Amino acid sequence: DMSKFTSTFFINNRLKLRTEVGNSHPIVVTANGVLQRNGDVTYPFRQDSNFWYLTGINEPDIVLVIDGNSSYLIAPPRNKSKEVFEGSLDFSSLQVLSGVDDVYSQKEGWQKLDTTLRGSGNVNTLGAPRLYETTHGIYTNPARLSLLKKLKSKAVVTDVRSQMVELRMIKQPEEIEAIKMAVKVSVNAFDLVKSKIHLLKTERDIQRIIDKEFIEQNTVHAYSPIVGSGKNACTLHYVNNSDNLQPNNLVLIDAGAEYYNYASDITRTYARGEPTKRQHEVYDKVSQVQDFAFSQLKAGTTIKNYEKLIEQFMGEKLVELRLIKTINRQNVRKYFPHATSHHLGLDTHDVAKYDLPLATNMVITVEPGIYIPEESIGVRIEDDVVIKPSGPPEILSKSLSRELY
């Protein structure tokens, strides 16, 4: 267990946000709600990352108010039958965990907040995503949107997501520690898979080993794992994980444990028997691109410039593989259609401003890949790194072999 997240961590995060926001109006942030799966069955609850960052609380429907230098929680409405089934909320333990000054019932808390809002006329909150997010084709958790509507009926609302993002981009020691723990669990799972891969029959067999390891280490998946053999590895978000493993195909595995809500994100590509000369060749090029990427990462680098350099370097490798003749964006992206790096933290694709230069203690992934559907070869290698003042970065998943078999 990681007692490293003490109430001090959450208190300091609230103070930092208060300072960053720069006005004296209250800041109001909500927990996520519980989502319906079907009928009265729910999806497993996962806290809103921002709310957790400010409170450490994993309960639904609570509202945090930061008012001046004090803060309090507003508990959800009481429901007798829910309490019978799920137990009641213990106010004092919420207070101890988060270090807030007070916890109020729904009615009392909103009366107090209403009084403040009438006096101030202004309020800060985290802007809400649309109910249906078209980019990823997902319905978002409605908690923030309903809070936003409620606040708009009472006061002038300022969106403080931008300040929140800048805080979360720089990881504190206990956050890096949590990510390291998540990485450690993932690394163990990959090692287990690798030691047994020649015996396994299906993609599902691989996922089962990872699932079991994550559960035993008291973690969950940070995202839907990808286990793609042969041509399946060329579908970037392949999650069926149900095909048979062919003896001559490579298997791409992308999985990450989540520990104390912090994600890891690791990919390895393994051969089940002796790889072909071509598979070797493609694999080696991806390794070279990853090494090149590591060499470019240090505080002050902007991701935009870094991605340009990698695109050029990747282009050279694709020419060497006889896949393209001239290096240009279109040609390179045909075989390497995604970015090399993204921020990692409380979300797998963590909130970030990609035009800001990298700074010490940011955590990012490094994941080049080459995908050749016509040859049924897809290779990606992904590690998680901490940015240092001057390069090279600290590779958190360094203990996990990068060998093909």
N, C-alpha and C positions, 0 to 999 in steps of 0.2 A: 504493500500500500504506500501511496506517496503523500505523506503528511506535509510535503514541501509547500503545497498550496495552503498557506495559512490565511486567516482573515486579512492580514496585513497586505497580501498581494492584491486582494479585491478592493480594499480601502484605498490603496495607492492608485489603482487603476481609475477609481472614481475621482480621486483628487486630480489626477493628470487630465482626465477628460474635462473636468470642471475648468481647469486652467486653460486647456486648449480651446475650449468653446469661447472663452473670452468675454462673455456677458454674464450678468448676474441672474438671468431668468432660470426657473427650474428646468432640470433635464429629466424627462420621463421616458423610461424604457420598459418594454414588456417582455415577459417570457413567451415562449411558443405555447400554442394550444396543442391538445391531443387531436390527432387526425383519424378520421374514420377509414377503416380498411374495407369493411362491408358489414351490413346490419349494425349490430352494436359492438363489433370487433374493431379494435384500434391497431394502428401501426405502432411498433415500439417507439416510445417517446424519446426524442433527442432535443436537448435544450437549444434555444437560439444562441449562437456563438457569442454574440455581443452581450446578451444578458448574463451568460455564464461568466464571461470575462470581467463583468462588473460586480458579480455577486457570488459565484461558485455554487449556485443553487440549481438543482436538477428537477425542480417541480414545475408543473405547468401553470399558466394563467396568473402568475404573480406579476405585480407592477412595481418597478423601482422608481423612487423619486429622489433626485439629488437636488436639495434646496439649500443654497448657500454652502456652508461647510458641513451641513448635516445631511443625512439621508435616511429614508425609511422605506419599508415595503408595504404594499397593499395586498392582502391575501385575497384569494378568489372567493366568490360567493360560497357560503356553506350549504351543503346538501346532505341531509341526514342519511339518505339511503346510500349515497356514495361513501360516506364515512364508515358505514357498517361494512361495506365490501373492501374498502381500501385503507381504512384507518384515517385518523384526522391529522391535519397539519400541526406540527409542533412549532409554535411561534418562537419559543426561546431558542430552539436549535437552529432555526433559520437565522436568527439574530447573531448567534455565536459564529456560525459558518461564514456569514457575509460581513460581519462587523458593522452592520447598520445600527443606527441609534434606536429605532423603534420598528415594531411590526403592528400594523393596524388591520382590523377587519375591513371587509369590502366597504361597508357603509361609512365607518369612521374615516378611513383613509381617503376616500373620494371627497368627503366633506372638507377635510383638511386641505386637500389639493385644490378643490374648487375655490376655497377662500383665498389661497395664494394666487391662483390664476386671475381671480377678479381684481386683486390688488395690482398684479403685474401686467396683465393683458397680453403677456408673451410667454411662450414655452418652447423649449428645445426637445426634439425627439429624433429618432432614426427614421428617415423616410422609408416608405414601404415599397416592396416590389409589387408589380401588378399581380392580380389574382392568378392570371394565367400568363406564364412567361414563355413567349413564343420561341426565343432562341433555343431553349432546351426542351421545349414542349412539356413543361411541368406546371402543375398547380402549386402555388406557393402556400406556405403556412399563413392563414389569414390574420393571425394575432396582431401583427404590426399595423396592418391596414385598418382593422377595426379600432385600434387605439388612436391612430391618426385621425380617423373620422370623428371620434369622440372629442379629441383635443381641439380639432378645428372648430367644433361647435362652441368652444369655450374661450379660445384665445388665438392670437396670431402665432403660427407655428414656424419654427426655423429647423431645417434639416441639418443634423450634425453628423451625418454619416462620414463626411470627408475627414473630420477630426478623428473619428473612431478608427478609420482605415489607417491613418498615419500612426496612431498608437499601436495598433495590432501588427503593423509591418515589422517593427523592431521587437525581437523576442527577448524576454527577460530570462535570467538563469533558470528559474524553475520551469519555464515553458520549454526551453531547450532540453532540459532534463526529461520532461514528459515525452517530447518527440523522440529522444534517444531511447526511452523505454519502449515506445511504440515500434521503433525501428528494430530493437532487439528481438521483440516477439516475432516480427515479420521475418527477420533474418533466420531465426530458428525454424520457422515454418518452411522457408525456401530450402534450407539445408536438408530438412527431412524429406521434402519432395525429391530433391536431387538424389538422395541416397537410395530412393525406391523407384525412381522413374522408369527404369528398364523393366520393372515388374508390373507396372500399371497398365490398364487396358483402355481407359476412357479419360476424357477431360474431367469428367465428374469425379473420378478417383483422386485426381490431383486436388480438386477443390475440397474434397472431403478431408484430406490431410490438413489443409490450411485451416478449414473451419474448426476442426478438432483442437488444433494447437491454439488458435485464438481464444476459443472458449475456455480451455484449460488455464490459459494465462489471464483470464478475467478481462479480456478485451473483446471488442466487436470489430467488424469490418468498417473501415473509414469510407468505403465506397464499394459498389458491386465489383467483385473480382473478375478478372478476365483470364480465361484459360483457353487459348486458341492454338490448335495444332495445324500445321500445314497452311493451307490457304486461309483458314479462319483467322490466322494471326494478322492478315491484311485488313480485316474489318476492325477499325480502331477501338470501337466500344462493343466488341463481341462479348455478350454475357450469357449466351445459351449454355456454354460449357458442357455440352452433352454428346459431342461426337466421339467416335472411337479414335484411338491413337494409331496412326499408321507407323510401321517400323522405320520408314525412311524420312519421316517428317520431323521438322523442328517444332518445339512447343513453346509458345510465348505465354508467360505468366506474369500478370500485373495485379498485385494485391498489397494491401496495407492495413495493419492493425491500427485501431484508435484507442489511445490510452488517456484516461482523464479528459476526454473530448479532443485530444490532440492527435492529428493524423500522421501516419507514415505513408510512403507511396513508393513502392519498389517494383522494378520489372527485371526479370531475367529470361533469357531464351536458352532452352536446353535441347540437346540432341538425346535421343533414347538409345541409339546405338552409335556406330562409327559414322560421323557426319560425312557428307560428300565433299569433294574438293570445292564445289561452288558454295555450299552452305558455309564452309570454313571461311571462304574468301569474303562473303558478305558480312559474316560475323566480325571478322577482323577489322573491316572498314568501319563498322559501327563503333567498335572499341576505340579505334583511332580518333573518331569524331568526338567521342566522349572525353578522351584524354585531352584533346585540343580544347574542348569546352571548359574543363577544369582549369586549364592553364590561363584562361581569359577572365576568371572570376575573382574579383576583389572589390573592396569598397571603392566607390567612385565610378565603377563601370555602369553604363546604362544598358538595360536588357535589350533595347532596340539596336544599339550598335553591335552588341554581342551576338544577337541573332543574325545580323547581316554577315558578320565574320564567319559564323558557323555555316550559313547558307553557302558561302563561297567555298569553304573547306569541304563541306559535304559534296558540293558540285564536283570538286576534284576527285573525290572518292568514287562518285557515280560514273565519271569518265573512265577511271581506272577499272571499274566493273563492267565497262562497255554498255552501260545502260543509257547514257546520253552522250552526245557529241559536243554540244556547246553548253557552257554554264550560264543559265539565266534562271530567273525566279520560277518561270513556268515549268521548265525541265526538272529543276531540283524538286519542286513541290509535287511533281507527279509521283515521286518515290519516297518523299519525306514531307507528308502533308501537314505536320503539326509543329508547334513551337518546341524549342529545346527545354525551356524552363518555365516553371510557374512557382509562385510563392506557396508555402506550405505552413499550416498552423492549425487553428481550430476548425478550419475548412480545408479539405484536400486541395481545392483550388482556392487558396486563401485570398481574402480581400487585399488589394494592393493598387497602387498607382504606378503603372509600368513606365511612366515617363520620369519618375524620380530615380536618381542614381542609387545603385545598391549601397547599403550601409552595413557596418559591422553588426553582427548578430541577426541579420535577416536570414531566413531559412528558405532555400529553394530546391527544386528538383532539377536534375540534369538527365534528360532522357531522349537522346537521338535515336532514330530508327530508320530502317530501310525496308520498304514493303514492295514486293514484286509479285503481284497476284498471278501473272502469267507463268511464273516459275514455282508457285505455291511456297514462296519463302517470305516470311515476315520476321524481322529481328529488331528488338528494342532492348536497350539496357538502360536501367534507370536507378539512380542513387540520389540520396538526400544530403544536402550540404549546408554548412553554416558559413556565412561570409565573414572573412577576417579583414582587419585593417589593410594589410597588404597580402596578396595571394600567397600560396594557394588556399582554397577553402578547406574546412574540416569536413571530410567525407564520413557521415555518420554511419553509413552502411558498408564501410570499408572492409569489415571482417567477412562479408559475404563474397565468396569467390565469383569472379566474372568469367570463369571458364565455361566453354560450350558444353563439355561433358566430363 
